[in-house]
Amino acid sequence: MTAKRISFPRSVATALLLVSTSLGAPAMAGTLQEALVKAYRSNPTLTATRAGQRATDENVPIQKAAGRPAARAQAQFQELLVRPVAGLSFNQPHRSLSGTGSVEVPIYQGGAVRNGVKAAEIRVEAGQANLRATEASIFSQVVAAYMDVIRDGAIVALNRANVNVLDVNLQASNDRFEVGDLTRTDVAQSESRLALARSDLQTAQANLIASRENYIALVGEAPDDLQPPPALPGLPATPEAAVQVALIDNPDILAAKKAHDAARYDVKVAKAGVQPTLSGFVQGSYTTYLDLELDKNKSAAAGATLTIPLYQGGRPAAQVRQSQAFESQAIEQEIGTERGVIAQARAAYASWQASLLTIQSSQKAVDATGLSLEGVRAENSVGSRTILDILNAEQEALTARVELVSARRNAYVAGFSLLAAMGHAEAKNLGLEGGALYDPMVNYDRVEGKWWDWDYDKAPMPVATRTVDTPPQNANVSDQAAQ
């Protein structure tokens, strides 16, 4: 029996998640699609998980080998150093060369082989589900890193513009102080706000550099003029709908169920330890004496061996109890995984909804603070507002804009996390088709029926790209980043 191919459920809405650029065609620079494709091809966490899955595939032929014939050969050269006195065997040869060969064929192993193969096959399916989960996790991290760079770039641009405005305000305050229109207190307030703004700018620049470096770690290349991401259509209308989809499609739940199934077969393998075993054999031997003219000795035999365990010191029972405890552990872990997925789906939905509301509120705040700032400046020109009023209005306007870009980032990341919890954030769901998507079944089909002892693979070579030659990132942003 071969491992079943795990299906990748796809909804119509999530299939439209990203533009239809394929792996085989060059993607537009600076798009989320391009970032996901690069991570899919060369992210080391993902490529390492694929290699681990290939190692898991090998457990099937390993288990099958226990039920296949085994052939052995042995050669022995003997040099007699001291001739025995008893019997005065003067004609006993000094040297001899002998060879033996045998073939053993397992006939019945108490069900250990059959159940061991079944457990290995199910663990292959569990590993494939875990690979899907890793893929979704990497994509979620890439989306978050992508949006972090956009957000932090906008925040740097906003803070840089704020520094420029406050610098102009300080110059104007100094000029008005020179003509006696303002007091030294007004100048000090402008200086203080400018110093704080420069500090905030430095912090924002450091955050942007950190986000860009994190992007490089995930994607393998530096971000370059990242474009706004596409919309996330098809998100569920209610948290209940999200949970219902997640319970069916989430790969973590599927992997936990498969681990539980495999643990049940492990119990059967352990119980085979008290069952009789039967194997057939064929063996032969040949001996020649190198220093005497004697006849050659030849022998051949065939038969069967029946082994009936009578008492093994309690080991089989302990192994069965241990396997049953592991099965109990798998049952509890399956429930725990289900709980976690439910919580993840509900929390992502709540975060997504809250961020959408925050976007609306922040947009209103941006519009209102913009009008307020214009009004305060106009009123200051006629003497009804102070410099401190202008500084406060400028700070409120900056805060509202920062809140807006942060809310946009949070909404997108939460929406994608919701898709991941539902099991709809993998390569086949995101439109990364048209090229060589990684299919774990290709390797499984290649190795599961292999018999030959010397059928090795080539020496491993790295698949992930290194980033050691990537230059250190800076905090340079364009003026359009704040828009």
C-alpha positions in Angstrom: 0.0 0.0 0.0 1.3 3.4 -0.9 0.8 6.7 0.9 -2.2 8.6 -0.2 -1.7 11.9 -2.0 -2.9 14.7 0.2 -5.3 17.0 -1.5 -5.0 20.7 -1.4 -8.5 22.2 -1.0 -9.0 25.5 -2.8 -11.8 28.0 -2.7 -12.7 30.2 -5.6 -12.0 33.3 -3.5 -8.6 32.4 -2.2 -7.5 31.3 -5.7 -7.9 35.0 -6.6 -5.7 36.1 -3.7 -2.7 37.1 -5.8 -2.1 38.0 -9.4 -1.6 35.1 -11.7 2.2 35.5 -12.2 3.6 32.0 -12.5 6.9 30.5 -11.2 8.0 30.0 -14.8 7.7 33.7 -15.8 9.6 36.7 -14.5 7.5 38.6 -11.9 7.2 42.3 -11.5 9.9 43.7 -9.3 8.8 44.8 -5.8 5.5 42.9 -5.7 4.3 40.6 -3.0 3.9 37.8 -5.6 7.6 38.0 -6.4 8.5 37.9 -2.8 6.4 34.8 -2.2 7.9 33.1 -5.2 11.4 33.7 -4.1 10.7 32.5 -0.6 9.0 29.4 -2.0 12.0 28.6 -4.1 14.9 29.3 -1.7 13.8 30.0 1.9 16.1 27.7 4.0 13.3 26.8 6.5 11.1 25.6 3.7 13.8 23.8 1.8 15.0 22.1 5.0 11.5 20.9 5.8 11.3 19.4 2.3 14.6 17.6 2.9 13.2 16.3 6.2 10.1 15.0 4.4 12.3 13.2 2.0 14.0 11.5 5.0 10.6 10.6 6.3 9.8 9.0 3.0 12.7 6.6 3.5 11.0 5.0 6.5 8.6 3.2 4.2 11.4 1.2 2.3 13.2 0.7 5.7 10.1 -0.9 7.1 9.5 -3.0 4.0 13.1 -4.3 4.1 12.3 -6.2 7.3 9.9 -8.4 5.2 12.2 -9.0 2.3 14.8 -11.8 1.7 18.2 -11.2 3.1 21.3 -12.8 1.6 24.7 -13.1 3.3 28.1 -14.5 2.4 31.1 -15.2 4.6 34.7 -16.2 3.8 37.2 -17.5 6.3 40.9 -18.3 6.1 42.4 -20.4 8.9 46.1 -20.9 9.7 46.8 -23.6 12.3 49.5 -22.4 14.7 49.6 -25.3 17.1 48.8 -28.8 16.1 46.8 -30.7 18.7 48.6 -33.7 20.3 45.4 -35.7 21.0 45.0 -38.3 18.4 48.4 -37.5 16.8 46.7 -35.9 13.9 49.8 -35.4 11.8 47.8 -35.2 8.6 45.6 -32.3 9.9 46.0 -29.4 7.5 47.8 -26.2 8.5 45.7 -24.0 6.2 42.1 -23.9 5.1 39.8 -21.6 3.2 36.1 -21.8 3.6 33.0 -20.0 2.4 29.4 -20.0 3.4 26.3 -18.4 1.9 22.7 -18.2 3.1 19.4 -16.7 2.1 16.7 -16.1 4.6 13.1 -15.4 3.7 10.7 -14.0 6.3 7.4 -15.7 6.1 5.5 -14.5 9.1 6.6 -11.8 11.6 3.6 -11.6 13.8 2.2 -8.6 11.9 5.2 -6.4 12.8 6.3 -5.7 9.2 2.8 -5.0 7.8 1.9 -2.7 10.7 5.3 -1.0 10.6 4.9 -0.2 6.9 1.4 1.1 7.5 2.6 3.4 10.3 5.5 4.7 8.1 3.1 5.4 5.2 0.8 7.3 7.5 3.7 9.3 8.9 4.6 10.2 5.3 1.1 11.7 5.0 1.5 13.5 8.3 4.9 14.9 7.1 3.3 16.2 3.9 0.7 18.0 6.0 3.4 19.4 8.1 5.2 20.6 5.0 2.0 22.4 4.0 1.8 24.0 7.4 5.5 25.2 7.1 4.7 26.6 3.7 1.8 28.6 5.0 3.9 29.8 8.0 6.7 31.0 5.8 4.2 32.8 3.5 2.6 34.4 6.5 6.0 35.6 7.7 6.9 36.9 4.2 3.6 38.8 4.1 4.2 40.3 7.5 7.8 41.3 6.6 6.6 42.8 3.3 4.0 44.9 5.0 6.5 45.8 7.8 8.8 47.3 5.2 6.0 49.3 3.6 4.7 50.5 7.0 8.1 51.4 8.4 9.1 53.1 5.1 5.9 55.3 5.4 6.6 56.0 9.0 10.2 57.1 8.2 8.8 59.4 5.4 6.2 60.9 7.7 8.8 61.5 10.5 11.2 63.0 8.0 8.6 65.3 6.7 7.7 66.2 10.3 11.3 67.1 11.1 11.5 69.3 8.0 8.3 71.1 9.0 9.5 71.6 12.6 12.9 72.8 11.3 11.1 75.5 9.3 8.9 76.3 12.3 12.1 76.7 14.4 13.6 79.1 11.9 10.4 81.1 11.7 10.2 81.2 15.5 13.8 82.5 15.7 13.0 85.2 13.1 9.9 86.3 15.0 11.9 86.2 18.3 14.5 88.5 16.8 11.8 91.1 16.0 10.1 90.7 19.3 7.0 88.9 18.0 7.7 85.7 20.1 9.2 85.0 23.4 12.2 82.8 24.3 9.7 80.2 25.6 8.2 79.9 22.1 11.6 79.3 20.6 12.4 76.7 23.3 9.2 74.8 22.6 10.0 74.7 18.9 13.6 73.5 19.7 12.2 70.8 22.0 9.7 69.4 19.5 12.4 69.4 16.8 14.8 67.4 19.0 12.1 64.9 19.8 11.1 64.6 16.2 14.7 63.9 15.2 14.8 61.2 17.9 11.6 59.7 16.6 13.0 59.7 13.1 16.1 57.9 14.2 14.0 55.3 15.9 11.8 54.9 12.8 14.9 54.6 10.6 16.3 51.8 12.8 13.0 50.0 12.7 13.0 50.2 8.9 16.5 48.8 8.6 15.5 45.9 10.9 12.4 45.2 8.8 14.4 45.2 5.6 17.0 42.9 7.1 14.2 40.5 8.2 12.8 40.6 4.7 16.2 39.6 3.3 16.4 36.7 5.8 13.0 35.4 4.6 13.0 36.2 0.9 16.8 36.1 0.2 17.0 39.5 -1.5 16.7 43.1 -0.5 13.3 44.8 -0.9 13.2 47.2 -3.8 10.4 49.7 -4.1 7.7 47.4 -2.7 4.3 48.0 -4.3 1.0 47.9 -2.4 -0.2 44.3 -2.1 -3.4 43.0 -3.8 -6.6 42.8 -1.9 -7.5 39.8 0.1 -10.9 38.7 -1.2 -12.9 35.7 0.0 -12.3 36.2 3.7 -15.1 34.6 5.9 -18.0 36.7 7.0 -18.0 35.3 10.6 -15.5 33.6 12.9 -17.8 30.5 12.9 -17.3 30.2 9.2 -13.6 30.5 9.5 -13.5 27.8 12.1 -15.6 25.4 10.1 -13.2 25.7 7.1 -10.1 25.4 9.4 -11.3 22.2 11.0 -11.4 20.6 7.5 -8.5 22.2 5.7 -5.9 23.3 8.3 -2.8 21.1 7.7 -1.8 21.1 11.4 -5.1 19.3 12.3 -4.5 16.9 9.5 -1.0 16.1 10.6 -2.2 15.6 14.2 -4.8 13.1 13.0 -2.3 11.2 11.0 0.1 11.1 13.9 -2.7 9.6 16.0 -3.4 7.0 13.3 0.3 6.0 13.1 0.5 5.6 16.8 -2.3 3.0 16.7 -0.2 1.0 14.3 2.8 1.3 16.6 0.8 -0.5 19.3 0.2 -3.4 16.9 3.9 -3.5 16.0 4.7 -3.7 19.7 2.1 -6.5 20.3 3.9 -8.6 17.6 6.7 -9.0 20.0 5.0 -12.0 21.6 3.9 -13.6 18.4 5.6 -16.6 16.8 7.8 -15.9 13.8 8.5 -18.1 10.8 11.2 -17.8 8.2 12.7 -20.1 5.5 16.3 -20.5 4.7 18.8 -21.9 2.2 22.4 -22.2 3.0 25.6 -23.8 1.7 29.3 -24.1 2.6 32.5 -25.0 0.8 35.9 -25.7 2.4 39.3 -26.4 0.8 42.6 -27.3 2.4 45.5 -25.5 1.0 48.4 -27.7 2.1 47.0 -31.3 1.8 45.7 -33.4 -1.0 42.3 -33.9 0.7 38.8 -33.9 -0.6 36.9 -30.7 -0.6 34.1 -30.4 1.9 30.7 -29.2 0.5 27.4 -28.9 2.2 23.9 -27.5 1.5 20.7 -27.3 3.4 17.3 -25.8 3.2 14.6 -25.5 5.8 12.4 -23.3 8.0 12.8 -21.7 11.4 9.9 -21.3 13.8 10.5 -19.1 16.8 8.0 -19.1 19.7 8.7 -16.5 22.4 8.1 -18.0 25.8 9.4 -15.4 28.2 11.4 -12.2 27.5 11.6 -10.6 30.9 8.6 -8.4 30.5 10.0 -6.4 27.6 7.1 -6.9 25.1 4.5 -5.8 27.6 6.5 -2.7 28.5 6.9 -1.9 24.8 3.1 -2.3 24.3 2.3 -0.1 27.3 4.8 2.5 26.0 3.2 2.5 22.6 -0.2 2.8 24.1 1.0 5.8 26.2 2.4 7.4 23.0 -1.0 6.8 21.3 -2.7 8.5 24.3 -0.3 11.4 23.9 -1.1 11.7 20.2 -4.8 11.8 21.0 -4.3 14.6 23.4 -2.0 16.4 21.0 -4.7 16.2 18.3 -7.2 17.8 20.6 -4.6 20.5 21.6 -3.9 21.2 17.9 -7.6 21.6 17.2 -7.9 24.0 20.1 -5.0 26.0 18.9 -6.3 26.3 15.4 -9.7 27.3 16.6 -8.2 30.0 18.8 -5.9 31.1 15.9 -8.8 31.4 13.5 -11.0 33.4 15.9 -8.1 35.7 17.0 -7.1 36.4 13.5 -10.7 37.2 12.5 -11.0 39.5 15.5 -7.7 41.2 14.8 -8.7 41.6 11.1 -12.0 43.2 12.0 -10.5 45.5 14.6 -7.9 46.7 12.1 -10.5 47.4 9.5 -12.4 49.6 12.1 -9.1 51.2 13.1 -8.4 52.1 9.4 -11.8 53.9 9.2 -11.2 55.7 12.5 -7.6 56.6 11.6 -8.7 57.9 8.2 -11.2 60.2 9.8 -8.5 61.3 12.3 -6.1 62.0 9.5 -8.7 64.2 7.7 -9.7 65.9 10.9 -6.2 66.6 12.1 -5.3 68.0 8.7 -8.1 70.5 8.8 -7.3 71.3 12.4 -3.6 72.0 11.6 -4.6 74.3 8.7 -7.0 76.1 11.0 -4.5 76.5 13.9 -1.9 77.9 11.5 -4.4 80.4 10.1 -5.5 81.4 13.6 -1.8 81.7 14.7 -1.2 84.2 11.9 -3.8 86.5 13.4 -2.6 86.0 16.9 -5.4 83.8 18.4 -3.2 80.7 18.6 0.2 80.1 20.1 3.3 78.3 18.7 2.5 75.5 21.2 -0.9 75.1 19.6 0.7 74.6 16.2 3.2 72.1 17.5 0.5 70.1 19.2 -1.6 70.1 16.0 1.3 68.9 14.0 2.0 66.1 16.4 -1.6 65.0 16.3 -1.6 65.0 12.5 1.6 62.9 12.5 0.2 60.5 15.1 -3.0 60.0 13.1 -1.0 59.2 9.9 1.2 56.7 11.7 -1.8 55.0 13.1 -3.4 54.8 9.7 -0.3 53.1 8.0 0.0 50.8 11.0 -3.7 49.8 10.8 -3.4 49.1 7.1 -0.4 46.8 7.8 -2.2 45.1 10.7 -5.4 44.5 8.7 -3.5 42.8 5.8 -1.4 40.7 8.0 -4.3 39.6 10.1 -6.3 38.8 7.0 -3.6 36.6 5.6 -3.1 34.9 9.0 -6.8 34.1 8.9 -6.4 32.5 5.5 -3.4 30.5 6.9 -5.5 29.3 9.8 -8.2 28.2 7.4 -5.6 26.2 5.4 -5.9 28.4 2.3 -2.4 30.2 2.3 -0.3 27.6 0.5 1.3 27.8 -2.9 -1.6 26.2 -4.8 -4.0 28.6 -3.1 -2.0 31.8 -3.8 -1.7 31.5 -7.6 2.0 30.3 -7.7 1.1 27.9 -10.4 2.3 27.4 -13.9 5.8 26.3 -12.9 7.5 23.6 -10.9 5.7 23.6 -7.7 7.2 21.2 -5.2 5.3 17.9 -5.0 6.4 15.7 -2.1 4.8 12.7 -3.7 7.4 12.7 -6.5 10.2 11.7 -4.1 7.9 9.2 -2.2 7.0 7.5 -5.5 10.7 7.4 -6.4 11.9 5.6 -3.2 9.1 3.6 -1.7 9.7 0.5 -3.9 13.5 0.5 -4.0 15.2 -2.8 -3.3 18.9 -2.3 -4.2 21.4 -1.8 -1.4 23.7 0.5 -3.3 21.0 2.8 -4.8 22.3 6.1 -3.2 21.4 9.6 -4.1 23.9 12.2 -5.1 25.8 14.2 -2.4 23.5 16.9 -1.0 23.9 20.4 -2.3 22.4 23.6 -0.9 19.1 24.8 -2.4 18.5 27.9 -0.3 20.3 31.0 -1.3 22.8 32.8 1.0 22.6 36.4 2.0 26.1 37.0 3.1 26.8 39.2 0.1 23.7 41.3 0.6 24.8 44.9 1.5 23.7 46.3 4.9 20.3 48.0 4.5 19.7 51.7 5.0 16.7 53.8 5.8 16.4 55.7 2.5 12.8 56.1 1.4 11.1 58.0 -1.4 8.8 60.9 -0.7 5.8 58.8 -2.0 6.3 56.3 0.8 4.2 58.4 3.2 1.3 58.6 0.8 
